[in-house]
Amino acid sequence: MKFIKQFIHLLILLVIIATTVEAQEIKNYCHDQAVWAEWDKQLEKAQGHSDFKALYALRTGLCTMIERKQISINEAAKIFEKAREDLIEEKEKERKRKRFSF
């Protein structure tokens, strides 16, 4: 039950982040201390959940690449969204398998 609650928190956080598209340009949250504080808070709650840690690490790496101008914000957002969507899909499949297994 605790895992489901944490997973729901993760999904809410990811939905908030996913709504950053404004007029074809994506806002850069890499320097937003409030957003980082929320990510750090969720990371503390996610102890033992490597999926969230992987997304955190991906976000950190993408922000570093944006800073170094190795990748655009739009490309970074696409990479992150793909990883997020893949994770959600994987968790849904897992949940369905567990629900139907005896």
N, CA, C and O atoms as CSV, one atom per row, in Angstrom:
chain,resi,resn,atom,element,x,y,z
A,1,MET,N,N,0.819,-1.188,0.000
A,1,MET,CA,C,0.000,0.000,0.000
A,1,MET,C,C,0.873,1.266,0.000
A,1,MET,O,O,0.567,2.247,-0.678
A,2,LYS,N,N,1.965,1.221,0.774
A,2,LYS,CA,C,2.869,2.365,0.834
A,2,LYS,C,C,3.493,2.633,-0.539
A,2,LYS,O,O,3.656,3.783,-0.944
A,3,PHE,N,N,3.840,1.552,-1.246
A,3,PHE,CA,C,4.424,1.698,-2.580
A,3,PHE,C,C,3.440,2.382,-3.523
A,3,PHE,O,O,3.831,3.251,-4.302
A,4,ILE,N,N,2.177,2.000,-3.459
A,4,ILE,CA,C,1.159,2.599,-4.333
A,4,ILE,C,C,1.033,4.090,-4.043
A,4,ILE,O,O,0.936,4.899,-4.965
A,5,LYS,N,N,1.033,4.452,-2.769
A,5,LYS,CA,C,0.951,5.868,-2.393
A,5,LYS,C,C,2.156,6.645,-2.930
A,5,LYS,O,O,2.003,7.743,-3.465
A,6,GLN,N,N,3.340,6.077,-2.785
A,6,GLN,CA,C,4.547,6.742,-3.287
A,6,GLN,C,C,4.525,6.819,-4.806
A,6,GLN,O,O,4.958,7.814,-5.388
A,7,PHE,N,N,4.020,5.771,-5.448
A,7,PHE,CA,C,3.937,5.775,-6.904
A,7,PHE,C,C,2.968,6.847,-7.377
A,7,PHE,O,O,3.227,7.512,-8.380
A,8,ILE,N,N,1.863,7.024,-6.675
A,8,ILE,CA,C,0.894,8.075,-7.021
A,8,ILE,C,C,1.537,9.443,-6.854
A,8,ILE,O,O,1.343,10.324,-7.691
A,9,HIS,N,N,2.307,9.631,-5.776
A,9,HIS,CA,C,3.026,10.901,-5.592
A,9,HIS,C,C,3.987,11.154,-6.750
A,9,HIS,O,O,4.093,12.272,-7.254
A,10,LEU,N,N,4.677,10.110,-7.158
A,10,LEU,CA,C,5.596,10.217,-8.286
A,10,LEU,C,C,4.851,10.626,-9.550
A,10,LEU,O,O,5.297,11.512,-10.279
A,11,LEU,N,N,3.726,9.988,-9.807
A,11,LEU,CA,C,2.949,10.321,-11.003
A,11,LEU,C,C,2.458,11.758,-10.971
A,11,LEU,O,O,2.487,12.445,-11.992
A,12,ILE,N,N,2.008,12.220,-9.811
A,12,ILE,CA,C,1.552,13.602,-9.684
A,12,ILE,C,C,2.694,14.562,-9.982
A,12,ILE,O,O,2.527,15.531,-10.723
A,13,LEU,N,N,3.845,14.287,-9.404
A,13,LEU,CA,C,5.016,15.133,-9.659
A,13,LEU,C,C,5.363,15.143,-11.142
A,13,LEU,O,O,5.663,16.194,-11.707
A,14,LEU,N,N,5.323,13.987,-11.762
A,14,LEU,CA,C,5.675,13.900,-13.171
A,14,LEU,C,C,4.641,14.594,-14.056
A,14,LEU,O,O,4.997,15.173,-15.082
A,15,VAL,N,N,3.379,14.541,-13.675
A,15,VAL,CA,C,2.347,15.244,-14.439
A,15,VAL,C,C,2.568,16.750,-14.333
A,15,VAL,O,O,2.425,17.473,-15.319
A,16,ILE,N,N,2.912,17.215,-13.150
A,16,ILE,CA,C,3.191,18.650,-12.974
A,16,ILE,C,C,4.346,19.076,-13.869
A,16,ILE,O,O,4.281,20.115,-14.526
A,17,ILE,N,N,5.384,18.282,-13.891
A,17,ILE,CA,C,6.547,18.599,-14.716
A,17,ILE,C,C,6.198,18.525,-16.198
A,17,ILE,O,O,6.697,19.310,-17.003
A,18,ALA,N,N,5.341,17.579,-16.548
A,18,ALA,CA,C,4.986,17.387,-17.957
A,18,ALA,C,C,4.164,18.534,-18.513
A,18,ALA,O,O,4.052,18.671,-19.731
A,19,THR,N,N,3.588,19.361,-17.657
A,19,THR,CA,C,2.747,20.463,-18.124
A,19,THR,C,C,3.529,21.758,-18.284
A,19,THR,O,O,2.977,22.840,-18.085
A,20,THR,N,N,4.775,21.666,-18.634
A,20,THR,CA,C,5.625,22.850,-18.737
A,20,THR,C,C,5.679,23.441,-20.146
A,20,THR,O,O,6.453,24.366,-20.394
A,21,VAL,N,N,4.888,22.931,-21.048
A,21,VAL,CA,C,4.935,23.423,-22.421
A,21,VAL,C,C,4.170,24.736,-22.508
A,21,VAL,O,O,2.998,24.808,-22.140
A,22,GLU,N,N,4.840,25.773,-22.999
A,22,GLU,CA,C,4.229,27.085,-23.180
A,22,GLU,C,C,4.575,27.593,-24.572
A,22,GLU,O,O,5.738,27.868,-24.867
A,23,ALA,N,N,3.566,27.718,-25.426
A,23,ALA,CA,C,3.718,28.297,-26.762
A,23,ALA,C,C,4.903,27.689,-27.521
A,23,ALA,O,O,5.791,28.416,-27.967
A,24,GLN,N,N,4.918,26.390,-27.665
A,24,GLN,CA,C,5.933,25.655,-28.426
A,24,GLN,C,C,7.306,25.660,-27.768
A,24,GLN,O,O,8.219,25.003,-28.267
A,25,GLU,N,N,7.480,26.377,-26.669
A,25,GLU,CA,C,8.777,26.378,-26.003
A,25,GLU,C,C,8.598,25.848,-24.586
A,25,GLU,O,O,7.625,26.179,-23.908
A,26,ILE,N,N,9.518,25.046,-24.157
A,26,ILE,CA,C,9.435,24.431,-22.844
A,26,ILE,C,C,10.257,25.259,-21.861
A,26,ILE,O,O,11.392,25.643,-22.142
A,27,LYS,N,N,9.664,25.521,-20.719
A,27,LYS,CA,C,10.343,26.302,-19.696
A,27,LYS,C,C,11.475,25.478,-19.089
A,27,LYS,O,O,11.325,24.278,-18.855
A,28,ASN,N,N,12.581,26.115,-18.842
A,28,ASN,CA,C,13.736,25.460,-18.238
A,28,ASN,C,C,13.625,25.548,-16.713
A,28,ASN,O,O,13.778,26.622,-16.131
A,29,TYR,N,N,13.358,24.400,-16.075
A,29,TYR,CA,C,13.239,24.341,-14.618
A,29,TYR,C,C,14.537,23.921,-13.951
A,29,TYR,O,O,14.555,23.676,-12.744
A,30,CYS,N,N,15.610,23.833,-14.701
A,30,CYS,CA,C,16.875,23.362,-14.137
A,30,CYS,C,C,17.421,24.266,-13.042
A,30,CYS,O,O,18.156,23.797,-12.173
A,31,HIS,N,N,17.082,25.544,-13.062
A,31,HIS,CA,C,17.580,26.474,-12.047
A,31,HIS,C,C,16.511,26.857,-11.034
A,31,HIS,O,O,16.737,27.720,-10.185
A,32,ASP,N,N,15.357,26.225,-11.117
A,32,ASP,CA,C,14.246,26.539,-10.211
A,32,ASP,C,C,14.448,25.790,-8.893
A,32,ASP,O,O,14.265,24.574,-8.823
A,33,GLN,N,N,14.819,26.519,-7.874
A,33,GLN,CA,C,15.128,25.901,-6.575
A,33,GLN,C,C,13.906,25.241,-5.942
A,33,GLN,O,O,14.042,24.236,-5.243
A,34,ALA,N,N,12.719,25.788,-6.174
A,34,ALA,CA,C,11.505,25.185,-5.628
A,34,ALA,C,C,11.243,23.818,-6.259
A,34,ALA,O,O,10.833,22.877,-5.579
A,35,VAL,N,N,11.484,23.721,-7.556
A,35,VAL,CA,C,11.298,22.444,-8.248
A,35,VAL,C,C,12.323,21.430,-7.757
A,35,VAL,O,O,11.988,20.270,-7.514
A,36,TRP,N,N,13.578,21.867,-7.611
A,36,TRP,CA,C,14.607,20.954,-7.094
A,36,TRP,C,C,14.274,20.517,-5.663
A,36,TRP,O,O,14.495,19.361,-5.300
A,37,ALA,N,N,13.749,21.433,-4.859
A,37,ALA,CA,C,13.377,21.083,-3.485
A,37,ALA,C,C,12.306,19.998,-3.484
A,37,ALA,O,O,12.353,19.077,-2.668
A,38,GLU,N,N,11.339,20.102,-4.398
A,38,GLU,CA,C,10.292,19.082,-4.500
A,38,GLU,C,C,10.879,17.742,-4.956
A,38,GLU,O,O,10.517,16.692,-4.426
A,39,TRP,N,N,11.775,17.781,-5.929
A,39,TRP,CA,C,12.430,16.552,-6.377
A,39,TRP,C,C,13.224,15.918,-5.232
A,39,TRP,O,O,13.180,14.703,-5.038
A,40,ASP,N,N,13.949,16.747,-4.476
A,40,ASP,CA,C,14.734,16.229,-3.350
A,40,ASP,C,C,13.826,15.613,-2.290
A,40,ASP,O,O,14.141,14.564,-1.728
A,41,LYS,N,N,12.713,16.260,-2.024
A,41,LYS,CA,C,11.735,15.746,-1.056
A,41,LYS,C,C,11.205,14.382,-1.512
A,41,LYS,O,O,11.123,13.443,-0.720
A,42,GLN,N,N,10.852,14.289,-2.778
A,42,GLN,CA,C,10.345,13.018,-3.312
A,42,GLN,C,C,11.434,11.946,-3.321
A,42,GLN,O,O,11.153,10.766,-3.111
A,43,LEU,N,N,12.672,12.360,-3.563
A,43,LEU,CA,C,13.781,11.406,-3.557
A,43,LEU,C,C,13.947,10.787,-2.170
A,43,LEU,O,O,14.192,9.586,-2.052
A,44,GLU,N,N,13.814,11.596,-1.124
A,44,GLU,CA,C,13.904,11.073,0.240
A,44,GLU,C,C,12.795,10.055,0.502
A,44,GLU,O,O,13.027,9.039,1.156
A,45,LYS,N,N,11.611,10.321,0.001
A,45,LYS,CA,C,10.475,9.409,0.189
A,45,LYS,C,C,10.636,8.131,-0.632
A,45,LYS,O,O,10.055,7.098,-0.299
A,46,ALA,N,N,11.415,8.201,-1.688
A,46,ALA,CA,C,11.526,7.091,-2.636
A,46,ALA,C,C,12.637,6.106,-2.289
A,46,ALA,O,O,13.084,5.352,-3.153
A,47,GLN,N,N,13.081,6.102,-1.051
A,47,GLN,CA,C,14.155,5.185,-0.659
A,47,GLN,C,C,13.753,3.762,-1.022
A,47,GLN,O,O,12.671,3.296,-0.663
A,48,GLY,N,N,14.628,3.091,-1.728
A,48,GLY,CA,C,14.351,1.724,-2.139
A,48,GLY,C,C,13.615,1.613,-3.464
A,48,GLY,O,O,13.379,0.507,-3.949
A,49,HIS,N,N,13.257,2.725,-4.045
A,49,HIS,CA,C,12.550,2.716,-5.329
A,49,HIS,C,C,13.480,3.266,-6.407
A,49,HIS,O,O,13.578,4.475,-6.617
A,50,SER,N,N,14.142,2.363,-7.064
A,50,SER,CA,C,15.157,2.764,-8.033
A,50,SER,C,C,14.558,3.468,-9.255
A,50,SER,O,O,15.263,4.211,-9.938
A,51,ASP,N,N,13.291,3.251,-9.536
A,51,ASP,CA,C,12.677,3.914,-10.695
A,51,ASP,C,C,12.702,5.433,-10.543
A,51,ASP,O,O,13.083,6.149,-11.468
A,52,PHE,N,N,12.298,5.912,-9.384
A,52,PHE,CA,C,12.314,7.360,-9.165
A,52,PHE,C,C,13.742,7.878,-9.156
A,52,PHE,O,O,14.029,8.948,-9.693
A,53,LYS,N,N,14.628,7.117,-8.546
A,53,LYS,CA,C,16.041,7.523,-8.518
A,53,LYS,C,C,16.598,7.628,-9.931
A,53,LYS,O,O,17.405,8.511,-10.222
A,54,ALA,N,N,16.170,6.733,-10.802
A,54,ALA,CA,C,16.628,6.780,-12.198
A,54,ALA,C,C,16.121,8.040,-12.887
A,54,ALA,O,O,16.863,8.681,-13.631
A,55,LEU,N,N,14.858,8.401,-12.643
A,55,LEU,CA,C,14.335,9.634,-13.234
A,55,LEU,C,C,15.044,10.861,-12.675
A,55,LEU,O,O,15.310,11.817,-13.404
A,56,TYR,N,N,15.346,10.831,-11.391
A,56,TYR,CA,C,16.078,11.933,-10.759
A,56,TYR,C,C,17.458,12.078,-11.408
A,56,TYR,O,O,17.892,13.181,-11.742
A,57,ALA,N,N,18.122,10.955,-11.573
A,57,ALA,CA,C,19.452,10.973,-12.195
A,57,ALA,C,C,19.371,11.446,-13.644
A,57,ALA,O,O,20.223,12.208,-14.102
A,58,LEU,N,N,18.356,10.996,-14.355
A,58,LEU,CA,C,18.168,11.431,-15.743
A,58,LEU,C,C,17.950,12.937,-15.793
A,58,LEU,O,O,18.551,13.626,-16.617
A,59,ARG,N,N,17.089,13.453,-14.911
A,59,ARG,CA,C,16.829,14.895,-14.873
A,59,ARG,C,C,18.116,15.668,-14.586
A,59,ARG,O,O,18.403,16.677,-15.232
A,60,THR,N,N,18.881,15.185,-13.615
A,60,THR,CA,C,20.147,15.844,-13.260
A,60,THR,C,C,21.094,15.867,-14.454
A,60,THR,O,O,21.693,16.899,-14.759
A,61,GLY,N,N,21.225,14.736,-15.122
A,61,GLY,CA,C,22.107,14.658,-16.288
A,61,GLY,C,C,21.632,15.536,-17.438
A,61,GLY,O,O,22.439,16.189,-18.100
A,62,LEU,N,N,20.324,15.554,-17.676
A,62,LEU,CA,C,19.796,16.396,-18.753
A,62,LEU,C,C,20.017,17.871,-18.445
A,62,LEU,O,O,20.355,18.649,-19.337
A,63,CYS,N,N,19.826,18.260,-17.183
A,63,CYS,CA,C,20.084,19.660,-16.820
A,63,CYS,C,C,21.555,20.022,-17.026
A,63,CYS,O,O,21.871,21.124,-17.475
A,64,THR,N,N,22.444,19.100,-16.698
A,64,THR,CA,C,23.877,19.334,-16.920
A,64,THR,C,C,24.159,19.511,-18.411
A,64,THR,O,O,24.916,20.399,-18.804
A,65,MET,N,N,23.551,18.670,-19.229
A,65,MET,CA,C,23.753,18.772,-20.679
A,65,MET,C,C,23.180,20.074,-21.235
A,65,MET,O,O,23.757,20.663,-22.149
A,66,ILE,N,N,22.058,20.524,-20.692
A,66,ILE,CA,C,21.481,21.810,-21.113
A,66,ILE,C,C,22.437,22.937,-20.763
A,66,ILE,O,O,22.690,23.825,-21.577
A,67,GLU,N,N,22.966,22.894,-19.542
A,67,GLU,CA,C,23.923,23.912,-19.092
A,67,GLU,C,C,25.138,23.991,-20.015
A,67,GLU,O,O,25.625,25.079,-20.325
A,68,ARG,N,N,25.612,22.850,-20.441
A,68,ARG,CA,C,26.794,22.783,-21.307
A,68,ARG,C,C,26.445,23.025,-22.772
A,68,ARG,O,O,27.316,22.994,-23.642
A,69,LYS,N,N,25.170,23.265,-23.033
A,69,LYS,CA,C,24.668,23.498,-24.390
A,69,LYS,C,C,24.927,22.296,-25.310
A,69,LYS,O,O,25.154,22.447,-26.511
A,70,GLN,N,N,24.887,21.117,-24.717
A,70,GLN,CA,C,25.052,19.876,-25.474
A,70,GLN,C,C,23.717,19.352,-25.991
A,70,GLN,O,O,23.673,18.468,-26.847
A,71,ILE,N,N,22.632,19.906,-25.463
A,71,ILE,CA,C,21.295,19.452,-25.801
A,71,ILE,C,C,20.327,20.617,-25.592
A,71,ILE,O,O,20.515,21.442,-24.698
A,72,SER,N,N,19.306,20.671,-26.414
A,72,SER,CA,C,18.314,21.742,-26.244
A,72,SER,C,C,17.316,21.357,-25.150
A,72,SER,O,O,17.190,20.185,-24.798
A,73,ILE,N,N,16.624,22.336,-24.631
A,73,ILE,CA,C,15.595,22.076,-23.622
A,73,ILE,C,C,14.511,21.181,-24.209
A,73,ILE,O,O,14.032,20.259,-23.550
A,74,ASN,N,N,14.129,21.458,-25.451
A,74,ASN,CA,C,13.085,20.649,-26.089
A,74,ASN,C,C,13.511,19.190,-26.242
A,74,ASN,O,O,12.718,18.282,-25.993
A,75,GLU,N,N,14.751,18.965,-26.647
A,75,GLU,CA,C,15.237,17.596,-26.793
A,75,GLU,C,C,15.309,16.899,-25.434
A,75,GLU,O,O,14.948,15.729,-25.307
A,76,ALA,N,N,15.780,17.629,-24.422
A,76,ALA,CA,C,15.844,17.067,-23.073
A,76,ALA,C,C,14.449,16.689,-22.582
A,76,ALA,O,O,14.263,15.634,-21.977
A,77,ALA,N,N,13.478,17.550,-22.843
A,77,ALA,CA,C,12.103,17.265,-22.417
A,77,ALA,C,C,11.568,16.014,-23.105
A,77,ALA,O,O,10.886,15.203,-22.478
A,78,LYS,N,N,11.873,15.856,-24.380
A,78,LYS,CA,C,11.422,14.665,-25.114
A,78,LYS,C,C,12.041,13.398,-24.524
A,78,LYS,O,O,11.361,12.384,-24.366
A,79,ILE,N,N,13.326,13.462,-24.202
A,79,ILE,CA,C,14.012,12.311,-23.618
A,79,ILE,C,C,13.397,11.967,-22.261
A,79,ILE,O,O,13.122,10.805,-21.963
A,80,PHE,N,N,13.190,13.001,-21.448
A,80,PHE,CA,C,12.627,12.773,-20.121
A,80,PHE,C,C,11.208,12.222,-20.225
A,80,PHE,O,O,10.864,11.263,-19.533
A,81,GLU,N,N,10.394,12.811,-21.071
A,81,GLU,CA,C,9.008,12.356,-21.224
A,81,GLU,C,C,8.941,10.914,-21.704
A,81,GLU,O,O,8.084,10.151,-21.257
A,82,LYS,N,N,9.827,10.538,-22.601
A,82,LYS,CA,C,9.865,9.160,-23.092
A,82,LYS,C,C,10.192,8.208,-21.944
A,82,LYS,O,O,9.556,7.164,-21.800
A,83,ALA,N,N,11.171,8.562,-21.139
A,83,ALA,CA,C,11.538,7.727,-19.988
A,83,ALA,C,C,10.387,7.659,-18.988
A,83,ALA,O,O,10.089,6.591,-18.453
A,84,ARG,N,N,9.745,8.788,-18.738
A,84,ARG,CA,C,8.618,8.832,-17.801
A,84,ARG,C,C,7.473,7.968,-18.302
A,84,ARG,O,O,6.908,7.181,-17.543
A,85,GLU,N,N,7.127,8.110,-19.578
A,85,GLU,CA,C,6.039,7.327,-20.159
A,85,GLU,C,C,6.359,5.838,-20.140
A,85,GLU,O,O,5.487,5.019,-19.846
A,86,ASP,N,N,7.595,5.483,-20.449
A,86,ASP,CA,C,8.011,4.078,-20.411
A,86,ASP,C,C,7.877,3.514,-18.996
A,86,ASP,O,O,7.425,2.384,-18.816
A,87,LEU,N,N,8.268,4.297,-17.998
A,87,LEU,CA,C,8.175,3.860,-16.612
A,87,LEU,C,C,6.713,3.652,-16.206
A,87,LEU,O,O,6.375,2.643,-15.588
A,88,ILE,N,N,5.864,4.595,-16.551
A,88,ILE,CA,C,4.445,4.475,-16.217
A,88,ILE,C,C,3.846,3.243,-16.878
A,88,ILE,O,O,3.102,2.489,-16.250
A,89,GLU,N,N,4.173,3.045,-18.146
A,89,GLU,CA,C,3.664,1.879,-18.873
A,89,GLU,C,C,4.152,0.577,-18.220
A,89,GLU,O,O,3.380,-0.368,-18.058
A,90,GLU,N,N,5.418,0.537,-17.855
A,90,GLU,CA,C,5.985,-0.646,-17.211
A,90,GLU,C,C,5.290,-0.925,-15.877
A,90,GLU,O,O,4.977,-2.075,-15.572
A,91,LYS,N,N,5.049,0.114,-15.088
A,91,LYS,CA,C,4.394,-0.054,-13.789
A,91,LYS,C,C,2.950,-0.520,-13.961
A,91,LYS,O,O,2.465,-1.336,-13.177
A,92,GLU,N,N,2.273,-0.014,-14.966
A,92,GLU,CA,C,0.903,-0.449,-15.236
A,92,GLU,C,C,0.874,-1.929,-15.605
A,92,GLU,O,O,0.019,-2.674,-15.126
A,93,LYS,N,N,1.796,-2.350,-16.446
A,93,LYS,CA,C,1.876,-3.770,-16.828
A,93,LYS,C,C,2.163,-4.643,-15.606
A,93,LYS,O,O,1.565,-5.705,-15.436
A,94,GLU,N,N,3.088,-4.180,-14.757
A,94,GLU,CA,C,3.423,-4.908,-13.531
A,94,GLU,C,C,2.195,-5.054,-12.637
A,94,GLU,O,O,1.914,-6.128,-12.105
A,95,ARG,N,N,1.477,-3.954,-12.487
A,95,ARG,CA,C,0.290,-3.942,-11.636
A,95,ARG,C,C,-0.757,-4.915,-12.168
A,95,ARG,O,O,-1.385,-5.641,-11.397
A,96,LYS,N,N,-0.943,-4.930,-13.478
A,96,LYS,CA,C,-1.914,-5.841,-14.085
A,96,LYS,C,C,-1.483,-7.290,-13.925
A,96,LYS,O,O,-2.314,-8.156,-13.651
A,97,ARG,N,N,-0.190,-7.565,-14.093
A,97,ARG,CA,C,0.312,-8.936,-13.919
A,97,ARG,C,C,0.081,-9.416,-12.488
A,97,ARG,O,O,-0.340,-10.552,-12.267
A,98,LYS,N,N,0.358,-8.549,-11.525
A,98,LYS,CA,C,0.168,-8.924,-10.127
A,98,LYS,C,C,-1.302,-9.138,-9.810
A,98,LYS,O,O,-1.660,-10.027,-9.038
A,99,ARG,N,N,-2.135,-8.329,-10.403
A,99,ARG,CA,C,-3.568,-8.421,-10.136
A,99,ARG,C,C,-4.136,-9.735,-10.676
A,99,ARG,O,O,-5.041,-10.305,-10.068
A,100,PHE,N,N,-3.625,-10.219,-11.797
A,100,PHE,CA,C,-4.156,-11.417,-12.424
A,100,PHE,C,C,-3.380,-12.684,-12.078
A,100,PHE,O,O,-3.762,-13.773,-12.506
A,101,SER,N,N,-2.315,-12.561,-11.323
A,101,SER,CA,C,-1.564,-13.775,-10.961
A,101,SER,C,C,-2.171,-14.401,-9.712
A,101,SER,O,O,-2.739,-13.718,-8.860
A,102,PHE,N,N,-2.036,-15.714,-9.631
A,102,PHE,CA,C,-2.622,-16.434,-8.491
A,102,PHE,C,C,-1.563,-16.916,-7.560
A,102,PHE,O,O,-1.870,-17.541,-6.546
